[in-house]
Amino acid sequence: MSLLLLGLAAGGYVRPSEEARRSLFVVRTADGAEPRGTLRELAADWSLRLADGGDGTRIAGRDVVSVRRVGVPLPPMPGGDHLVLANGDRLPLVGLRLDGEKLRGRCPDFGGVELEIPLAAVALWWRTAPDGMRAPDQFLRRILAADRKRDALYLLNGDVFEGALDSLNDKQVSLEIDKRSVATDLSRVAAVALGSEPAAAASPKGLHARLTLDGGTRLTLASADCPDGLALRGTTTFGAAVRVPLGRVVALDSLGGRAVYLSDLKPAGFDEPLPYLGGDSIRWPPIVDGSVDERDLRVGGSTYAKGIGMHSSGRLRYNLRGAYRRFEAVIGLDDKTGRRGSVRIRVLGDGRPLDVGFADELTAKNGPVRLQADVTGVQELTLAVDAGRGGNVQDHVDWADARVIQ
């Protein structure tokens, strides 16, 4: 029985197993160090202490880039009923209902506690893909990217209705359409997308972090601590208190500190790949926080929430203005759509190639690889992807966790 089910059966938090308590984490720091050990303590200022293999010293919260469980891949995004928040969080909820300007539901990941989420913070309620949909994650992302002035109801049969969401419970969803309430049985609903206007991705000031759990939940925490090395406690960006056994934590990625994700920066320019078969060929613009095929970023068995999808042969440029010291990323051919690809990767600083520790042709066999480069004083950073010996077939490159660090 899982820790989650044990916790629900007991009505709350349970003590994790000895194995879970002793599992190792690797902490990636702003200076490039990667100490490993048991996470003994996480303080309210985001500083942490490792033991049983770490050096036992405290790492300042501002210096932490990420905390990852050793040997455990980042899980896929939730596949069943869950909310997608405007900031990209993915949160499974059951018993979801609309209560005025808020959504309420119980979260199995946090012992079944009921959470209250402002409607303005929600982008999408996802239930399942419409009938016959072969790439659910692609469909979900296209819904999120659509420019909507009104709420939209997506049905399993492919129909779409637009209006204003006026009720939602365990039996039906209702939209106000032309001043008339139209109800739809929940069994026919694939997804409900909120209008683009009200969605607000509120970002806390100062340090905060995105929590990843073993079931795929991604949730941004405005504050957190783990004083006993057993349970992580936190407060979400929408003010809810949560608690989870440390044994279920896969990652904690720092936000608002010294590391900045390239996907959160506006590019200075993009040199689009030349169409392989002429002007009528498919064009491949870069995709923010998704693969170039508009799916989840899947590299080396892990699913990443942050990164950039690119295709050969393209150049993506960013103005750094000399403000950063290091660049790093996990780069590989996408697990789903890039298995036959072969590419040459370069990272340029002010037009000059930087030493990233990898110079071979990148394929599914020798990737993914972790790149690091010194970008001290660099004004313009360029990510370059060129076709390898196999041409540009399936050259779907994921720059996962691509970030620059002060």
LOKE-88373 format. One record per residue (C-alpha): x, y, z; residue in one letter. Coordinates in steps of 0.02 Angstrom, whole numbers, plus 50000, padded with zeros to 5 digits. Layout:
residues N
REC,X,Y,Z,a
...
//
This chain:
residues 406
REC,50000,50000,50000,m
REC,50069,50171,49955,s
REC,50113,50305,50082,l
REC,49968,50407,50016,l
REC,49841,50268,50044,l
REC,49910,50231,50216,l
REC,49895,50415,50258,g
REC,49714,50422,50200,l
REC,49671,50264,50296,a
REC,49741,50338,50456,a
REC,49659,50505,50424,g
REC,49817,50604,50401,g
REC,50007,50603,50389,y
REC,50100,50441,50422,v
REC,50282,50413,50463,r
REC,50374,50363,50304,p
REC,50474,50203,50294,s
REC,50656,50194,50343,e
REC,50699,50171,50159,e
REC,50605,50329,50110,a
REC,50688,50429,50248,r
REC,50861,50373,50194,r
REC,50841,50403,50007,s
REC,50966,50526,49937,l
REC,50945,50696,49859,f
REC,51066,50794,49751,v
REC,51069,50983,49776,v
REC,51124,51085,49626,r
REC,51195,51251,49683,t
REC,51224,51417,49597,a
REC,51412,51389,49591,d
REC,51393,51220,49504,g
REC,51423,51106,49654,a
REC,51313,50952,49674,e
REC,51321,50887,49854,p
REC,51221,50729,49891,r
REC,51146,50659,50049,g
REC,50991,50633,50151,t
REC,50888,50791,50166,l
REC,50897,50819,50353,r
REC,50817,50991,50362,e
REC,50739,51127,50254,l
REC,50720,51292,50345,a
REC,50593,51430,50319,a
REC,50724,51535,50229,d
REC,50745,51392,50102,w
REC,50917,51347,50169,s
REC,50945,51161,50190,l
REC,51057,51035,50272,r
REC,51112,50866,50206,l
REC,51176,50719,50306,a
REC,51224,50535,50280,d
REC,51334,50567,50130,g
REC,51325,50757,50120,g
REC,51452,50867,50206,d
REC,51330,50911,50345,g
REC,51345,51097,50311,t
REC,51199,51212,50280,r
REC,51171,51275,50102,i
REC,51100,51451,50093,a
REC,50927,51458,50013,g
REC,50981,51587,49885,r
REC,51119,51470,49826,d
REC,51002,51322,49795,v
REC,50952,51296,49613,v
REC,50865,51128,49629,s
REC,50843,50979,49744,v
REC,50816,50813,49654,r
REC,50795,50636,49721,r
REC,50941,50531,49661,v
REC,50898,50395,49537,g
REC,50714,50442,49521,v
REC,50656,50517,49355,p
REC,50541,50666,49351,l
REC,50367,50589,49331,p
REC,50246,50622,49188,p
REC,50117,50759,49211,m
REC,49954,50703,49293,p
REC,49847,50610,49167,g
REC,49675,50610,49248,g
REC,49567,50746,49326,d
REC,49675,50893,49374,h
REC,49687,51081,49369,l
REC,49816,51172,49264,v
REC,49850,51338,49348,l
REC,49899,51497,49258,a
REC,50077,51479,49322,n
REC,50092,51304,49247,g
REC,50059,51204,49406,d
REC,49970,51036,49387,r
REC,49860,50989,49535,l
REC,49746,50835,49545,p
REC,49583,50869,49636,l
REC,49429,50762,49667,v
REC,49253,50820,49704,g
REC,49285,50983,49613,l
REC,49149,51114,49625,r
REC,49126,51298,49586,l
REC,49091,51409,49737,d
REC,49069,51589,49681,g
REC,49238,51648,49617,e
REC,49330,51498,49686,k
REC,49353,51314,49647,l
REC,49352,51189,49791,r
REC,49410,51010,49789,g
REC,49501,50878,49889,r
REC,49682,50841,49848,c
REC,49731,50657,49869,p
REC,49916,50704,49867,d
REC,49897,50801,50029,f
REC,49793,50680,50131,g
REC,49627,50728,50053,g
REC,49631,50904,50123,v
REC,49508,51022,50037,e
REC,49590,51162,49940,l
REC,49512,51327,49889,e
REC,49583,51403,49731,i
REC,49535,51573,49658,p
REC,49456,51553,49487,l
REC,49571,51689,49421,a
REC,49722,51577,49455,a
REC,49654,51432,49352,v
REC,49687,51407,49166,a
REC,49609,51237,49134,l
REC,49517,51093,49214,w
REC,49572,50936,49122,w
REC,49476,50773,49133,r
REC,49526,50672,48980,t
REC,49563,50689,48794,a
REC,49418,50693,48670,p
REC,49377,50530,48582,d
REC,49509,50477,48456,g
REC,49640,50604,48515,m
REC,49811,50524,48488,r
REC,49918,50654,48580,a
REC,49824,50714,48736,p
REC,49968,50822,48798,d
REC,49977,50911,48630,q
REC,49790,50945,48632,f
REC,49801,51009,48812,l
REC,49942,51128,48768,r
REC,49851,51195,48617,r
REC,49700,51232,48725,i
REC,49811,51327,48847,l
REC,49893,51425,48706,a
REC,49727,51478,48627,a
REC,49676,51660,48645,d
REC,49502,51652,48722,r
REC,49394,51794,48783,k
REC,49265,51674,48856,r
REC,49267,51508,48947,d
REC,49262,51353,48838,a
REC,49185,51182,48866,l
REC,49266,51038,48770,y
REC,49162,50880,48750,l
REC,49220,50702,48721,l
REC,49140,50701,48548,n
REC,49245,50851,48494,g
REC,49111,50986,48512,d
REC,49162,51151,48591,v
REC,49046,51278,48674,f
REC,49095,51452,48734,e
REC,49013,51558,48867,g
REC,49036,51598,49052,a
REC,49059,51459,49178,l
REC,48916,51473,49303,d
REC,48913,51304,49392,s
REC,49020,51149,49412,l
REC,48992,50999,49525,n
REC,49006,50809,49525,d
REC,48860,50790,49405,k
REC,48867,50929,49276,q
REC,48949,51085,49207,v
REC,48846,51238,49158,s
REC,48892,51382,49044,l
REC,48795,51542,49023,e
REC,48774,51559,48835,i
REC,48674,51705,48763,d
REC,48604,51742,48938,k
REC,48542,51564,48957,r
REC,48616,51429,49069,s
REC,48660,51272,48971,v
REC,48702,51117,49074,a
REC,48806,50969,49014,t
REC,48820,50801,49101,d
REC,48995,50778,49174,l
REC,49014,50610,49086,s
REC,49021,50703,48918,r
REC,49154,50830,48971,v
REC,49337,50821,48917,a
REC,49399,50989,48982,a
REC,49347,51163,49038,v
REC,49462,51306,48989,a
REC,49448,51475,49074,l
REC,49454,51633,48971,g
REC,49626,51706,48942,s
REC,49586,51872,49023,e
REC,49551,51821,49203,p
REC,49695,51698,49220,a
REC,49831,51775,49325,a
REC,49998,51689,49358,a
REC,50036,51774,49524,a
REC,50219,51753,49569,s
REC,50272,51774,49751,p
REC,50407,51901,49790,k
REC,50573,51832,49842,g
REC,50621,51649,49849,l
REC,50490,51516,49814,h
REC,50495,51344,49735,a
REC,50401,51219,49629,r
REC,50369,51052,49713,l
REC,50361,50892,49609,t
REC,50283,50736,49686,l
REC,50301,50556,49630,d
REC,50125,50553,49556,g
REC,50161,50699,49439,g
REC,50091,50845,49539,t
REC,50181,51009,49512,r
REC,50139,51144,49640,l
REC,50223,51311,49675,t
REC,50253,51347,49859,l
REC,50272,51524,49923,a
REC,50352,51455,50081,s
REC,50404,51285,50147,a
REC,50501,51195,50281,d
REC,50549,51020,50333,c
REC,50616,51032,50510,p
REC,50623,50845,50548,d
REC,50678,50767,50382,g
REC,50513,50672,50375,l
REC,50375,50786,50310,a
REC,50378,50938,50196,l
REC,50258,51077,50247,r
REC,50216,51222,50135,g
REC,50101,51364,50089,t
REC,50043,51376,49909,t
REC,50039,51534,49807,t
REC,49849,51537,49834,f
REC,49868,51527,50023,g
REC,49831,51344,50061,a
REC,49932,51248,50191,a
REC,49991,51077,50130,v
REC,50095,50935,50201,r
REC,50169,50782,50119,v
REC,50289,50643,50172,p
REC,50465,50681,50113,l
REC,50467,50507,50035,g
REC,50348,50569,49900,r
REC,50452,50721,49852,v
REC,50547,50700,49688,v
REC,50605,50879,49660,a
REC,50603,51054,49730,l
REC,50657,51185,49602,d
REC,50703,51357,49663,s
REC,50616,51510,49588,l
REC,50648,51693,49617,g
REC,50830,51665,49664,g
REC,50994,51666,49568,r
REC,50934,51547,49432,a
REC,50822,51611,49290,v
REC,50743,51493,49164,y
REC,50767,51545,48982,l
REC,50585,51499,48951,s
REC,50538,51641,49069,d
REC,50639,51768,48968,l
REC,50586,51852,48807,k
REC,50702,51798,48665,p
REC,50800,51932,48574,a
REC,50769,51842,48409,g
REC,50749,51677,48320,f
REC,50825,51622,48156,d
REC,50696,51499,48093,e
REC,50752,51333,48019,p
REC,50751,51333,47830,l
REC,50610,51221,47764,p
REC,50688,51057,47711,y
REC,50573,51034,47561,l
REC,50539,51213,47514,g
REC,50417,51347,47567,g
REC,50271,51228,47591,d
REC,50361,51123,47721,s
REC,50319,51123,47906,i
REC,50399,51264,48002,r
REC,50463,51236,48179,w
REC,50462,51389,48293,p
REC,50533,51362,48469,p
REC,50408,51309,48601,i
REC,50414,51376,48779,v
REC,50403,51242,48915,d
REC,50359,51109,48786,g
REC,50435,51007,48646,s
REC,50443,51077,48470,v
REC,50296,50963,48430,d
REC,50195,51053,48567,e
REC,50200,50907,48688,r
REC,50275,50884,48859,d
REC,50464,50893,48874,l
REC,50518,50711,48891,r
REC,50705,50679,48901,v
REC,50795,50526,48967,g
REC,50639,50456,49048,g
REC,50600,50617,49142,s
REC,50462,50743,49107,t
REC,50517,50922,49133,y
REC,50405,51070,49173,a
REC,50530,51200,49111,k
REC,50631,51210,48952,g
REC,50628,51249,48766,i
REC,50588,51140,48617,g
REC,50685,51171,48456,m
REC,50713,51093,48285,h
REC,50863,51095,48170,s
REC,50926,51206,48102,s
REC,50882,51353,48214,g
REC,50960,51491,48319,r
REC,50875,51562,48473,l
REC,50952,51718,48551,r
REC,50936,51798,48723,y
REC,51002,51964,48789,n
REC,51095,51926,48949,l
REC,51178,52098,48963,r
REC,51324,52023,49060,g
REC,51213,51988,49211,a
REC,51245,51801,49229,y
REC,51391,51685,49266,r
REC,51334,51512,49213,r
REC,51221,51427,49088,f
REC,51159,51249,49110,e
REC,51033,51130,49032,a
REC,50992,50947,49008,v
REC,50983,50923,48821,i
REC,50924,50775,48718,g
REC,50815,50714,48577,l
REC,50636,50706,48637,d
REC,50590,50533,48703,d
REC,50426,50527,48606,k
REC,50459,50616,48442,t
REC,50648,50629,48423,g
REC,50711,50451,48434,r
REC,50775,50448,48255,r
REC,50852,50621,48259,g
REC,51035,50672,48251,s
REC,51094,50850,48285,v
REC,51242,50959,48321,r
REC,51222,51072,48472,i
REC,51313,51234,48504,r
REC,51297,51370,48635,v
REC,51367,51538,48580,l
REC,51417,51686,48685,g
REC,51420,51847,48583,d
REC,51437,51741,48427,g
REC,51581,51634,48490,r
REC,51561,51449,48534,p
REC,51566,51414,48721,l
REC,51638,51257,48799,d
REC,51487,51159,48861,v
REC,51576,50994,48892,g
REC,51501,50904,48742,f
REC,51551,50917,48559,a
REC,51488,50755,48481,d
REC,51337,50729,48371,e
REC,51187,50707,48484,l
REC,51073,50557,48457,t
REC,50951,50458,48562,a
REC,51091,50334,48597,k
REC,51217,50455,48674,n
REC,51096,50577,48754,g
REC,51033,50660,48855,p
REC,51183,50760,48916,v
REC,51204,50896,49045,r
REC,51280,51054,48973,l
REC,51367,51190,49073,q
REC,51454,51347,49013,a
REC,51535,51501,49086,d
REC,51437,51653,49025,v
REC,51525,51785,49131,t
REC,51515,51951,49037,g
REC,51413,51877,48892,v
REC,51293,52002,48817,q
REC,51199,51886,48698,e
REC,51174,51700,48721,l
REC,51128,51591,48571,t
REC,51061,51414,48572,l
REC,51104,51333,48405,a
REC,51037,51169,48336,v
REC,51104,51101,48170,d
REC,51055,50943,48078,a
REC,51171,50794,48098,g
REC,51218,50659,47974,r
REC,51040,50594,47967,g
REC,50969,50757,47899,g
REC,50831,50844,47994,n
REC,50716,50695,48021,v
REC,50646,50696,48199,q
REC,50770,50828,48254,d
REC,50659,50871,48403,h
REC,50780,50941,48531,v
REC,50729,50976,48711,d
REC,50831,51103,48809,w
REC,50763,51043,48977,a
REC,50791,51152,49130,d
REC,50885,51278,49022,a
REC,50933,51419,49139,r
REC,51060,51554,49174,v
REC,51128,51584,49347,i
REC,51192,51743,49428,q
//
